Amino acid sequence: GMVHGSRWFVDNRPDLFAGASEAIGEVGGFSLSIADDLRLYPIQTAEKGIKWLRLRASMRAGHGSMIHTDNAVTELAQAIVRIGRHRWPIRRTKTVDRFLADLSQAYGLELQEDDTEAILAKLGTLGMLVGATLQNTANPSMLEAGYKVNVIPTEALAQVDGRFLPGYEAEFDETIRSLVGEHIDIESLNDDVAVETSFETTTFELMASVLRQEDPAARAVPYMISGGTDAKALSSLGIDCYGFSPLRMPENLDYWRLFHGVDERVPIDGLTFGVRTLYRFLMSC
């Protein structure tokens, strides 16, 4: 999406963005119901970087009935297990620290910095989002090797979806290299930056203000997403980006479970709320 959209425009028509210093995009401004008189509206001010990798093990081919100690499939499988089971260290960024502080106050919880599992357990489904923004991640997602059961292939391939926190790209690269070992080549398929924008701005405050005008129970909070948006491309032009596509969601709707899932949807009332709120914001800029 970004490659043929925002990235293409940034690379080929940067003149279209002349004079722009801020932008708004997706994945922010939706409600999280805490109580009858309190709904949090996370606004995206940060997102993890992307490292989509192809791992390649190349060794001697042979017959499946023989003893074969230099097997590309075995070598790759062991590397994939090490990556998939690796426990990445917790890294707290400014955005996530603020988000956790706001969550703690809203839920009336004491979230201890060194007890990540307890934090995630207390947050329920929301813990999936928070957990992914507390550390780098690397998830094996594709495997390819061989063409016949009795032939040991020369080559085995795997793909890994890696995401790194702002400021921790070097740590990600070094860790992956140490996990896969010296016999496996690493090829980058997609490499894009992590982004973190200040949330102590007049623009953020304006978003918070228009949300309160439409929903008196609204409280805007900054947060980080684990995915990627057009902010990656636009940030290369020095544009600060915010995820702000307002939606007021029903209390019983598990919004995060719907992302890229079966029956992904938003309620019509929530969309109508979003149009009104976004109109207020744009008319106030």
Secondary structure, DSSP 8 states (H G I E B T S, - for coil): -TTTTHHHHHHH-GGGGTT--EEEESS--B-EEEETTEEEEEEEEEE-EEEEEEEEEE---EETTS--SS-HHHHHHHHHHHHHH--------HHHHHHHHHHHHHHT----TT-HHHHHHHHTTHHHHHHHTSS-EEEEEEEEE-SSTTEE-SEEEEEEEEEE-TT-HHHHHHHHHHHH-TTEEEEEEEEE--EE--SSSHHHHHHHHHHHHH-TTEEEEEEEESS--THHHHHTTT-EEEE---B---TT--HHHHTTSTT----HHHHHHHHHHHHHHHHH-
